[in-house]
Amino acid sequence: MTTPVHRLRKHPGAECEVTVTARCMDGGCTWEAEPEPADRAVGCEWHAAATGHRTFAVCLEYIAVVTGEG
């Protein structure tokens, strides 16, 4: 029995943009960026320049759909 192939893709009909959030992962730092469209800077570079912190968790969010192939 062949296992079907599934793919996760951005939903083509969704009226939404990709958003990005970020938070600093340096020790006990509590800095977090507000959600922004993915084509804008979220402030990691500014925070790194101001504090010397260099490690961030960055998340992209969008509406997705799973498609089956086969």
For each residue, the residues with C-beta under 8 A, 3 or more apart:
1:
2: 70
3:
4: 68 69 70
5: 68 69 70
6: 66 67 68 69
7: 66 67 69
8: 64 65 66
9: 12 64 65 66 67
10: 14 18 62 63 64 65
11: 14 62 63 64 65
12: 9 65
13:
14: 10 11 62 63
15:
16: 62 63
17: 37 38 62
18: 10 37 38 60 61 62
19: 35 36 37 38 60 61 62
20: 33 35 36 37 38 42 58 59 60 61
21: 32 33 34 35 36 42 58 59 61
22: 32 33 42 43 44 56 57 58 59
23: 31 32 33 56 57
24: 29 30 31 32 47 51 53 55 56
25: 29 55 56 57
26: 29 51 53 54 55
27:
28:
29: 24 25 26 51 53
30: 24
31: 23 24 47 51 53
32: 21 22 23 24
33: 20 21 22 23 36 42 43 44
34: 21
35: 19 20 21 61
36: 19 20 21 33 40 41 42
37: 17 18 19 20 40
38: 17 18 19 20 60
39:
40: 36 37
41: 36 44 45 46
42: 20 21 22 33 36 58
43: 22 33 46 47
44: 22 33 41 47 48 56 58
45: 41 48 49
46: 41 43 49 50
47: 24 31 43 44 50 51 53 56
48: 44 45 51 52 53 54
49: 45 46
50: 46 47
51: 24 26 29 31 47 48
52: 48
53: 24 26 29 31 47 48 56
54: 26 48
55: 24 25 26
56: 22 23 24 25 44 47 53
57: 22 23 25
58: 20 21 22 42 44
59: 20 21 22
60: 18 19 20 38
61: 18 19 20 21 35
62: 10 11 14 16 17 18 19
63: 10 11 14 16
64: 8 9 10 11
65: 8 9 10 11 12
66: 6 7 8 9
67: 6 7 9
68: 4 5 6
69: 4 5 6 7
70: 2 4 5
